[in-house]
Amino acid sequence: MKIGAHVSSSGGLDLAIGRAVDIGAEAVQLFASAPQMWGMKPPTSEVMASFREKAAVAGLQDALFFHGVYLVILATENPENLKRGIGSLASYLKLSDQIGVKGVIFHVGSHKGAGFDTVLPQIAAAMQEVLSRAEGDSWLIIENNAGQGQQIAGNFAEIGRIMEAVGSPRVKV
């Protein structure tokens, strides 16, 4: 088992590696952009190369993960927000493959009273679209939640049903 931390990528993704090393992290989770905003400015090729090099030197190349932005709600009834969520996750997943990050951890969101069975087809279709837009090996990782209120993926049964509906070995938990 590896012990890690969510570290800041402020100033450049490659700087996160040094921050992780400084605290003795064996695994790293970071944001590739501001977590409360949709837009992501892709890092330069120099920053990507520096990230890969620093991760290899630190021995972290197999324990790096992105966390998707907090705005992603794949069960949303708002078509524009669904489109943005799919685009954001796909961008993160593409970047994962480019710089050697294992995958993108994200919260599925809330069904806001619609019920899990009602929103499951939309969630699965959205995740399938993310994966098709970002071909590669990086994983799309469902993060469980506390299961409060109308949140999705608060128990293993829901997570299992999502994974089964998506039907991809790239979906992890």
C-alpha positions as CSV (number, residue, x, y, z in Angstrom):
1,M,0.0,0.0,0.0
2,K,1.2,3.5,-0.9
3,I,0.5,6.6,1.2
4,G,0.0,9.7,-0.7
5,A,-1.5,13.2,-0.7
6,H,-3.3,15.7,-2.8
7,V,-0.7,18.2,-3.7
8,S,-0.8,21.7,-5.3
9,S,0.0,22.1,-8.9
10,S,0.1,25.9,-8.6
11,G,2.8,27.4,-10.8
12,G,3.0,24.3,-13.0
13,L,2.1,20.6,-13.0
14,D,5.8,19.6,-12.7
15,L,6.1,21.5,-9.4
16,A,3.6,19.1,-7.8
17,I,6.2,16.4,-7.9
18,G,8.7,18.3,-5.8
19,R,5.9,19.1,-3.3
20,A,5.0,15.4,-3.1
21,V,8.7,14.4,-2.5
22,D,9.0,17.1,0.2
23,I,6.3,15.5,2.3
24,G,7.3,11.9,1.5
25,A,4.3,11.0,-0.6
26,E,4.4,7.7,-2.3
27,A,1.3,8.5,-4.4
28,V,0.0,11.8,-5.7
29,Q,-3.3,13.3,-6.6
30,L,-3.5,16.8,-8.2
31,F,-5.6,19.1,-10.3
32,A,-4.6,19.9,-13.8
33,S,-6.6,23.2,-13.6
34,A,-8.6,25.2,-11.1
35,P,-11.1,22.7,-9.5
36,Q,-13.9,25.2,-9.5
37,M,-13.7,26.2,-13.1
38,W,-14.4,24.5,-16.5
39,G,-11.4,25.8,-18.5
40,M,-8.1,24.1,-18.6
41,K,-5.0,25.7,-20.0
42,P,-2.9,22.8,-21.4
43,P,0.6,22.7,-20.1
44,T,3.5,23.4,-22.4
45,S,5.5,20.5,-23.8
46,E,8.4,21.6,-21.6
47,V,6.2,21.3,-18.5
48,M,4.9,17.9,-19.6
49,A,8.5,16.7,-20.2
50,S,9.6,18.1,-16.8
51,F,6.7,16.4,-15.1
52,R,7.5,13.0,-16.6
53,E,11.2,13.3,-15.8
54,K,10.6,14.4,-12.2
55,A,8.0,11.7,-11.6
56,A,10.5,9.0,-12.9
57,V,13.3,10.3,-10.7
58,A,11.0,10.4,-7.7
59,G,9.7,6.9,-8.5
60,L,6.2,8.2,-8.6
61,Q,5.3,7.4,-12.3
62,D,3.0,4.5,-11.3
63,A,1.2,6.4,-8.5
64,L,0.0,9.7,-10.1
65,F,-3.6,10.7,-10.4
66,F,-5.6,13.7,-11.5
67,H,-8.8,14.8,-9.8
68,G,-11.4,16.1,-12.1
69,V,-13.0,19.5,-11.5
70,Y,-15.8,19.7,-8.9
71,L,-18.3,21.0,-11.4
72,V,-18.7,17.7,-13.2
73,I,-22.2,16.2,-12.5
74,L,-22.9,13.5,-15.1
75,A,-26.5,13.1,-13.8
76,T,-27.3,16.8,-14.5
77,E,-30.5,17.7,-16.2
78,N,-28.7,20.7,-17.8
79,P,-27.4,19.6,-21.2
80,E,-24.8,22.4,-21.4
81,N,-23.3,21.3,-18.0
82,L,-23.3,17.7,-19.1
83,K,-21.5,18.7,-22.3
84,R,-19.0,20.7,-20.2
85,G,-18.5,17.8,-17.8
86,I,-17.8,15.3,-20.6
87,G,-15.4,17.7,-22.2
88,S,-13.6,18.4,-19.0
89,L,-13.1,14.8,-18.1
90,A,-12.0,14.0,-21.7
91,S,-9.4,16.8,-21.6
92,Y,-8.1,15.5,-18.3
93,L,-8.0,11.9,-19.5
94,K,-6.1,13.0,-22.7
95,L,-3.6,14.9,-20.6
96,S,-3.2,11.9,-18.3
97,D,-2.0,9.8,-21.3
98,Q,0.3,12.5,-22.5
99,I,2.2,12.9,-19.3
100,G,1.9,9.5,-17.7
101,V,-0.8,10.0,-15.1
102,K,-2.6,6.7,-14.3
103,G,-6.1,8.2,-14.5
104,V,-8.7,10.8,-13.5
105,I,-10.6,10.5,-10.3
106,F,-14.0,12.2,-10.3
107,H,-17.3,12.5,-8.4
108,V,-20.3,11.4,-10.4
109,G,-22.5,14.0,-8.6
110,S,-26.1,14.1,-7.5
111,H,-29.3,12.9,-9.1
112,K,-31.2,15.8,-7.4
113,G,-34.2,13.7,-6.7
114,A,-34.6,12.0,-10.1
115,G,-33.4,8.7,-8.7
116,F,-30.3,6.6,-9.5
117,D,-32.1,4.3,-11.9
118,T,-33.4,7.3,-13.9
119,V,-29.9,8.8,-14.3
120,L,-27.8,5.7,-14.8
121,P,-28.2,5.6,-18.6
122,Q,-27.1,9.2,-18.9
123,I,-24.1,8.6,-16.6
124,A,-23.0,5.5,-18.5
125,A,-23.4,7.2,-21.9
126,A,-21.4,10.2,-20.7
127,M,-18.6,8.1,-19.4
128,Q,-18.5,6.1,-22.6
129,E,-18.3,9.3,-24.5
130,V,-15.4,10.5,-22.3
131,L,-13.5,7.3,-23.0
132,S,-14.1,7.4,-26.7
133,R,-12.9,11.0,-26.9
134,A,-9.7,10.1,-25.0
135,E,-8.5,6.9,-26.4
136,G,-5.5,5.5,-24.5
137,D,-4.7,3.6,-21.4
138,S,-5.5,6.1,-18.6
139,W,-8.3,5.2,-16.3
140,L,-11.6,7.0,-15.5
141,I,-11.9,6.5,-11.8
142,I,-15.2,6.8,-9.9
143,E,-14.6,8.3,-6.4
144,N,-17.1,7.1,-3.9
145,N,-18.9,9.7,-1.7
146,A,-20.4,9.8,1.7
147,G,-23.7,8.7,0.4
148,Q,-25.6,11.7,1.7
149,G,-28.9,12.8,0.3
150,Q,-29.1,12.3,-3.5
151,Q,-25.4,11.8,-4.2
152,I,-24.4,9.0,-6.6
153,A,-21.8,6.3,-5.9
154,G,-22.2,6.3,-2.1
155,N,-22.2,2.5,-2.0
156,F,-20.6,-0.3,-3.9
157,A,-23.8,-1.5,-5.5
158,E,-24.3,1.8,-7.3
159,I,-20.6,1.9,-8.3
160,G,-20.8,-1.6,-9.6
161,R,-23.9,-0.8,-11.6
162,I,-22.2,2.2,-13.2
163,M,-19.1,0.2,-14.1
164,E,-21.2,-2.6,-15.6
165,A,-23.3,-0.1,-17.6
166,V,-20.2,1.6,-19.0
167,G,-18.6,-1.7,-19.8
168,S,-14.9,-0.6,-20.0
169,P,-11.8,-2.0,-18.3
170,R,-10.6,1.6,-18.1
171,V,-13.3,2.4,-15.5
172,K,-12.0,1.9,-12.0
173,V,-13.0,2.8,-8.5
